[in-house]
């Protein structure tokens, strides 16, 4: 397929359900051409990535991936990003340095810090798959990842069962992302959106299991309404 000249962002999506095209469109309405991002649970620099298209368009940011088998791909494919091999947790215990990552396989996007989530996948969706091993991985809080910098324009989270907790504990008081993409299962949609409302975000779209939220102050412009 050849990109049509009227396609603002080309004919390729890297996201699972085209989320990157919608996010790029939102930021076009917001007047952000080359912004910044934080990709937590980034998994792969191109495959089912919500930030690969943005990187190709000149954006730069931070990718955090817990699986140590995947981080070298980011260093190869995203050399101008900051690439961190660690798990981001809502709250760290005093002196905590590592937590177990439950591995479905060496490269699975279903690998998770949440044992209940890993078992749910194996029992309900895994078709005979099981937890192959668990490895200790470094843990960081979001403030440690940001290292004193303000929130980026775009925050995308996919941490297999811990998305709600990460956002619940996230501090948006001094600054906040303009757009957030998080994995929200349909059964948890109302609770999740209610929590995000308390953080001054409104749900704009559901795409598969991902919901895209926009900060209330940016919502009208994100919808293409300028007055």
C-alpha positions in Angstrom: 0.0 0.0 0.0 1.3 3.4 -1.0 0.6 6.4 1.3 -1.9 8.8 -0.1 -0.7 12.4 -0.1 -3.6 13.4 2.1 -2.6 11.0 4.8 -1.1 13.2 7.4 1.0 10.5 9.0 1.6 8.0 6.2 0.1 4.6 5.8 1.9 2.6 8.5 0.9 2.0 12.1 3.1 0.4 14.7 0.5 0.2 17.4 -1.8 -2.8 18.0 -5.0 -1.0 17.0 -3.7 2.2 15.3 -3.4 4.1 18.5 -0.3 5.9 17.3 -2.2 7.5 14.4 -4.9 8.8 16.7 -2.2 10.1 19.1 -0.4 11.8 16.3 -3.6 13.4 15.1 -4.4 14.7 18.6 -1.0 16.3 18.9 -1.4 17.9 15.5 -4.6 19.5 16.8 -2.6 20.6 19.9 0.1 22.2 17.8 2.8 19.8 19.0 4.9 18.6 16.0 7.9 17.1 17.8 7.2 16.4 21.4 8.4 14.0 24.1 7.1 10.7 25.5 7.5 8.3 28.3 6.8 4.7 27.3 6.5 2.4 30.4 6.4 -1.3 29.5 7.7 -0.4 26.1 8.2 -4.1 25.1 9.7 -3.6 21.6 11.0 -0.5 19.7 8.7 -1.2 16.7 6.4 -4.2 17.2 3.1 -3.1 18.8 4.7 0.2 19.9 2.7 3.4 20.6 5.9 5.5 20.2 7.7 4.1 17.1 5.7 6.4 14.7 6.4 9.4 16.9 10.2 8.6 17.0 10.1 8.3 13.2 8.6 11.8 13.1 11.3 13.3 15.2 9.9 12.9 18.7 12.3 11.7 21.5 11.7 10.3 24.9 12.2 7.6 27.5 11.5 3.9 27.0 11.4 1.7 30.1 11.2 -2.1 29.7 11.5 -4.7 32.5 12.5 -7.6 30.3 16.3 -7.6 30.1 16.1 -9.7 26.9 14.5 -6.8 25.0 16.4 -3.6 26.0 19.3 -4.0 23.5 16.7 -3.7 20.7 15.8 -0.3 22.0 19.5 0.7 22.1 19.9 -0.4 18.5 16.6 1.0 17.1 16.1 4.0 19.3 19.6 5.3 19.9 18.4 8.9 20.5 16.0 7.9 23.2 16.9 7.2 26.8 16.4 3.5 27.2 16.1 2.0 30.7 16.1 -1.7 31.7 13.9 -1.7 34.8 10.4 -2.2 36.0 8.4 0.9 37.0 6.4 0.3 40.2 3.8 2.5 41.9 5.5 2.6 45.3 9.0 1.3 46.3 9.6 -0.1 49.7 12.6 1.4 51.6 15.9 0.0 50.2 14.0 -2.0 47.6 16.1 -2.7 44.5 14.6 -5.6 42.6 11.3 -7.5 42.1 10.5 -10.7 40.3 9.4 -10.5 36.7 7.2 -13.5 35.8 8.2 -14.8 32.4 5.8 -16.5 30.0 8.7 -16.7 27.6 11.8 -14.8 26.9 10.2 -12.2 24.6 6.5 -12.2 25.5 4.6 -9.0 26.0 2.6 -10.9 28.7 5.6 -11.0 31.0 4.5 -9.2 34.2 5.4 -8.2 37.7 1.9 -9.2 38.8 1.7 -12.9 39.6 -2.1 -12.9 39.5 -2.0 -11.4 36.0 0.5 -13.9 34.8 -1.7 -16.8 36.2 -4.8 -15.3 34.6 -3.2 -15.2 31.2 -1.9 -18.8 31.5 -5.3 -20.1 32.8 -7.6 -18.1 30.5 -5.7 -17.2 27.4 -2.4 -19.1 27.4 -3.6 -22.3 25.6 -1.4 -24.5 27.7 1.3 -21.9 28.4 2.8 -21.5 31.8 5.2 -19.3 33.7 8.6 -20.5 32.5 10.7 -18.7 35.1 10.9 -15.5 37.2 13.9 -13.2 37.2 14.8 -10.4 39.6 14.8 -7.0 37.7 15.7 -3.5 38.9 12.7 -1.4 40.1 12.3 2.3 39.7 9.5 4.8 40.7 8.2 7.3 38.1 10.0 10.2 39.8 13.3 8.3 39.5 12.6 7.7 35.8 11.9 11.3 35.2 14.9 12.3 37.2 13.6 15.8 38.0 12.3 16.6 34.5 8.6 17.5 34.0 6.2 15.0 32.6 6.5 14.5 28.8 3.8 15.4 26.3 2.7 11.8 26.0 2.6 9.0 28.5 1.9 5.4 27.4 1.6 2.6 29.9 1.3 -1.2 29.3 2.4 -3.1 32.4 0.1 -6.1 32.4 -2.3 -5.5 35.3 -0.5 -2.6 37.1 -1.6 0.3 34.9 -4.3 1.5 37.3 -1.9 1.5 40.3 0.8 3.4 38.4 -1.6 6.2 37.4 -3.3 6.3 40.8 0.0 7.1 42.5 1.3 9.4 39.7 1.8 13.0 40.8 0.4 15.4 38.2 0.3 18.4 40.6 3.3 20.3 39.2 3.0 19.2 35.6 1.1 16.5 33.6 1.2 14.8 30.2 -1.2 16.2 27.7 -2.2 12.7 26.5 -2.1 9.3 28.3 -2.7 5.9 26.8 -3.2 3.0 29.2 -4.4 -0.6 29.1 -8.0 -0.7 30.5 -10.0 -3.8 30.4 -13.7 -3.4 29.6 -14.8 -4.7 33.0 -12.6 -2.0 34.7 -13.5 0.8 32.4 -15.8 2.8 34.7 -13.5 2.6 37.7 -10.4 3.5 35.6 -12.1 6.5 33.9 -13.4 7.7 37.3 -9.9 7.7 38.7 -8.5 9.5 35.7 -11.3 12.1 36.1 -9.9 12.9 39.6 -6.5 13.4 37.8 -8.2 16.0 35.4 -8.2 13.6 32.4 -11.1 12.7 30.1 -11.4 9.5 28.0 -11.3 10.3 24.3 -11.3 6.8 22.7 -11.1 3.1 23.4 -9.0 1.2 20.9 -8.9 -2.5 21.7 -7.9 -2.7 25.4 -6.2 0.7 25.3 -8.0 3.9 26.3 -6.6 7.3 25.3 -7.1 10.0 27.8 -6.6 13.8 27.2 -6.0 16.4 29.9 -9.1 18.4 30.5 -7.5 21.7 29.5 -6.5 20.2 26.2 -9.6 18.2 25.4 -11.5 20.7 23.2 -8.5 21.3 21.0 -7.7 17.6 20.8 -11.2 17.2 19.4 -10.5 19.9 16.8 -12.6 22.6 18.6 -10.6 25.8 18.8 -13.2 28.2 20.2 
